[in-house]
C-alpha cells in the first residue's frame, strides 16, 4: 500500500472521528437543554407562593369554552367565578362602576386578567384605593363592584381567589404579579382602556 493511500485513509479517519465527536457534542447539548427545561418547568410548577399569597384559594378548574346561543351559564364553583364555560366576548380592561357579568369576566380570566371586585358598600376611600391601584397597571386588570360577595373584596385569576375584608394593596399587587397573564390563553392583549369612574 502506498504512503499516499495511507495518508488519505488517515485523513478520512480523522474526518470521520471529527464528525462523530461533533454529533456527540450536539446530542449532549440537546440533552442538557432538555434537562434545563424540565428543571425549570418542575420548579415553576412547585415553587412555593410568596408569604403574601398564603390566603389565596386554589379553586378546582371547571374547564373552559364558550357558551352557545341560549345556553344557561354553569353553576360556578366559587363566588366570584374563577373558571368554567363563558361568553364568547370579554370586557375591556379597566374600571367599571357597574357589575360585570360572570360569563364575561370568566372570559377575561381565561386571558390572564386579574379581576378585583368589591361590595357596593365598600367605603369610598377603599374603593378609590383599588381604582388608583388599577390605574398603575397598563393591562390585564379589571375593577368593578359586585353584590353578594362573602367578603368586602374579592380578587380573582384563573382558578385562584383572594378574599379580603380590608384593602391590602401589597397582597393584591403580589397576586397581580404572580397571576396576571397566566390564564389558559395568556397571549390575548387586554390594555387598560375603560375608566368609568372618571366619566
C-alpha positions as CSV (number, residue, x, y, z in Angstrom):
1,X,0.0,0.0,0.0
2,X,1.4,3.4,-1.0
3,X,2.1,6.1,1.6
4,X,-0.3,8.4,-0.3
5,X,-3.1,5.8,0.2
6,X,-2.2,5.6,3.9
7,X,-2.3,9.4,4.3
8,X,-5.6,9.6,2.6
9,X,-7.1,6.9,4.8
10,X,-5.7,8.6,7.9
11,X,-7.2,11.9,6.8
12,X,-10.6,10.2,6.1
13,X,-10.4,8.6,9.5
14,X,-9.7,11.9,11.2
15,X,-12.7,13.5,9.4
16,X,-15.0,10.6,10.5
17,X,-13.8,11.0,14.1
18,X,-14.4,14.7,14.0
19,X,-17.9,14.2,12.6
20,X,-18.6,11.6,15.3
21,X,-17.4,14.0,18.1
22,X,-19.5,16.8,16.6
23,X,-22.6,14.6,16.6
24,X,-21.9,13.5,20.2
25,X,-21.5,17.2,21.3
26,X,-24.8,18.1,19.6
27,X,-26.5,15.2,21.4
28,X,-25.0,16.2,24.8
29,X,-26.1,19.8,24.3
30,X,-29.6,18.7,23.3
31,X,-29.8,16.5,26.5
32,X,-28.5,19.4,28.6
33,X,-31.1,21.9,27.2
34,X,-33.9,19.4,27.7
35,X,-32.8,18.8,31.3
36,X,-32.7,22.6,32.0
37,X,-36.2,22.9,30.5
38,X,-37.5,20.1,32.7
39,X,-36.0,21.5,35.8
40,X,-37.4,25.0,35.1
41,X,-40.9,23.6,34.4
42,X,-40.8,21.5,37.6
43,X,-39.6,24.4,39.7
44,X,-42.2,26.8,38.2
45,X,-45.0,24.3,38.9
46,X,-43.9,23.5,42.5
47,X,-42.4,26.8,43.7
48,X,-44.0,28.0,46.9
49,X,-46.2,31.0,46.8
50,X,-44.8,34.2,48.5
51,X,-46.0,34.7,52.1
52,X,-48.3,37.5,51.0
53,X,-50.3,34.9,48.9
54,X,-50.8,32.3,51.7
55,X,-54.5,33.2,51.8
56,X,-55.1,32.5,48.1
57,X,-57.5,29.7,47.5
58,X,-57.0,27.3,44.6
59,X,-60.4,26.6,43.1
60,X,-60.9,23.4,41.0
61,X,-60.8,24.1,37.3
62,X,-64.3,23.9,35.7
63,X,-62.8,23.9,32.2
64,X,-63.2,26.5,29.5
65,X,-65.2,27.0,26.4
66,X,-67.8,29.3,25.0
67,X,-71.5,29.1,25.8
68,X,-73.6,28.7,22.7
69,X,-76.6,30.9,22.0
70,X,-79.4,30.3,24.6
71,X,-77.2,28.1,26.8
72,X,-77.6,28.8,30.5
73,X,-74.4,29.7,32.4
74,X,-73.0,27.0,34.6
75,X,-73.3,26.9,38.4
76,X,-69.8,28.3,39.0
77,X,-67.9,26.7,41.9
78,X,-66.8,30.0,43.6
79,X,-68.1,33.5,44.1
80,X,-66.8,35.2,42.1
81,X,-66.2,32.5,39.5
82,X,-62.6,31.6,38.5
83,X,-63.2,29.2,35.6
84,X,-65.8,27.5,33.5
85,X,-67.8,28.0,30.3
86,X,-68.3,31.6,29.5
87,X,-69.4,34.2,27.0
88,X,-67.7,34.4,23.6
89,X,-66.7,38.1,24.3
90,X,-64.7,39.6,27.1
91,X,-64.8,43.0,28.8
92,X,-62.3,45.7,28.0
93,X,-59.8,46.0,30.9
94,X,-60.2,49.0,33.2
95,X,-62.5,50.3,35.9
96,X,-66.3,49.8,35.9
97,X,-68.9,51.4,38.2
98,X,-71.5,48.6,37.4
99,X,-71.1,44.9,37.8
100,X,-69.5,42.8,35.0
101,X,-71.4,39.6,34.4
102,X,-69.9,36.3,35.4
103,X,-69.9,34.9,31.9
104,X,-67.9,37.9,30.6
105,X,-65.4,38.2,33.5
106,X,-64.6,34.5,33.2
107,X,-63.5,35.1,29.6
108,X,-61.3,37.8,30.9
109,X,-59.7,35.4,33.5
110,X,-59.1,33.0,30.6
111,X,-56.9,35.7,29.0
112,X,-54.9,36.3,32.2
113,X,-56.8,39.3,33.5
114,X,-56.9,39.9,37.3
115,X,-60.4,40.9,38.3
116,X,-60.9,42.9,41.5
117,X,-64.4,43.2,42.8
118,X,-65.8,44.9,45.9
119,X,-69.1,45.1,47.7
120,X,-71.0,48.3,46.7
121,X,-71.0,49.5,50.4
122,X,-67.2,49.5,50.5
123,X,-66.1,52.9,51.9
124,X,-65.2,55.4,49.2
125,X,-61.6,55.8,50.3
126,X,-61.1,52.0,49.9
127,X,-62.8,51.9,46.5
128,X,-60.7,54.9,45.4
129,X,-57.6,53.0,46.6
130,X,-58.5,50.0,44.4
131,X,-59.2,52.1,41.4
132,X,-56.0,54.1,41.9
133,X,-54.1,50.9,42.1
134,X,-55.7,49.6,38.9
135,X,-54.6,52.8,37.1
136,X,-50.9,51.9,37.8
137,X,-51.3,48.8,35.5
138,X,-51.2,49.1,31.8
139,X,-53.1,45.9,31.1
140,X,-54.9,42.8,32.3
141,X,-56.8,44.3,35.2
142,X,-60.5,44.9,35.8
143,X,-62.1,46.6,38.8
144,X,-65.9,46.5,39.4
145,X,-68.5,46.4,42.2
146,X,-70.3,43.1,43.0
147,X,-73.3,42.4,45.1
148,X,-73.3,39.2,47.2
149,X,-69.6,38.9,48.0
150,X,-68.8,37.0,51.1
151,X,-66.0,39.5,52.0
152,X,-65.6,43.2,51.2
153,X,-63.1,42.5,48.4
154,X,-62.5,39.5,46.1
155,X,-59.6,39.3,43.7
156,X,-59.6,36.5,41.0
157,X,-57.4,35.0,38.4
158,X,-57.9,31.7,36.6
159,X,-58.6,29.1,39.4
160,X,-57.4,31.5,42.1
161,X,-59.4,33.5,44.6
162,X,-58.2,36.0,47.2
163,X,-60.7,37.4,49.7
164,X,-60.1,40.5,51.9
165,X,-62.1,42.4,54.5
166,X,-59.9,45.4,54.2
167,X,-57.8,46.7,51.3
168,X,-54.3,45.3,51.3
169,X,-52.7,46.6,48.2
170,X,-49.4,44.8,48.9
171,X,-51.1,41.5,48.7
172,X,-53.2,42.5,45.7
173,X,-50.0,43.6,43.9
174,X,-48.3,40.3,44.8
175,X,-51.4,38.5,43.4
176,X,-51.3,40.5,40.2
177,X,-47.5,39.9,39.7
178,X,-47.9,36.2,40.3
179,X,-51.1,35.5,38.2
180,X,-51.6,38.3,35.6
181,X,-51.2,37.0,32.0
182,X,-51.2,33.4,33.3
183,X,-54.6,32.2,32.2
184,X,-55.1,29.4,29.7
185,X,-54.9,32.0,26.9
186,X,-52.4,34.5,28.2
187,X,-51.3,35.9,24.9
188,X,-54.5,37.8,24.3
189,X,-53.9,41.6,24.9
190,X,-56.2,43.5,27.3
191,X,-54.9,47.1,27.6
192,X,-56.4,49.4,30.2
193,X,-58.9,51.3,28.1
194,X,-62.0,51.9,30.3
195,X,-62.3,54.2,33.3
196,X,-66.0,54.7,34.1
197,X,-65.2,56.2,37.4
198,X,-63.9,59.4,35.7
199,X,-67.0,59.8,33.5
